[in-house]
Amino acid sequence: MAGSTKSKTKTTSWKGSARRDRPALPRNDAGKGGWVLIREEERDEDELRSRIIEQLEQSLEMSQGMMTNLKLDPKSRERWTQLHTNTSQVLNQVLKDKQYREWEKRLKDLEISGHIPRNTGR
């Protein structure tokens, strides 16, 4: 493609890229190390989620200080308030997602152990 302006370098997004690079293994493949890779992948996601939560909490602390700083002009404090609001919404969504994943994991563990039937049929 002569004259093409597209870059020939490979670009990857960080979102989910670690998951795509690993082969998908069925959960019942424990004898062949399937559980090990899945657990490692879950741990990587948990670590990433924890780091994101930490960063969002730090951002909230900083924006809280800036929006209550009386030395700043009202317009700047308003922008910091908007940033604080947006950050808290993102943090709430990340925490909800984390809680949902924990519930899913617990439900799967209960299904595997036989405490609840897999298909409740409602």
C-alpha positions, 0 to 999 in steps of 0.5 A: 500500500504505497502512500498509506498513512496507516502506521505499521506498528502494532498497537495494543490497548491495556484493557484486557490485553493480558487475557488475550495473550494467554490461551483459554483453558477449560476450568475442568483441566486441573490435571494439565495445569488449567487451574493454575493459569486461570487462578494466575489470571484472576490474581492478575485482574485482582491486582490490577483492580486493586491498583486502580482502586488505590489510584482513584482513592488517591485522586479523590483525596487530592481533589477533595483538598483542591475543591475545599482550598479557599485560595483557588478561584471559584471556577477552579474549585468548580472544575475540581468538584466536577473531577471529584464527582467523576472520579467517585462515580468511576470508583463506585463502578469499579467497586461494584464490578469487584463485588459482582465478580466476588459474588460470581466466584462464590456462586461458582464455588457453591455450585462446584461443591454441590451446595446449590443446583446449577440450573435453578430453572426460574 
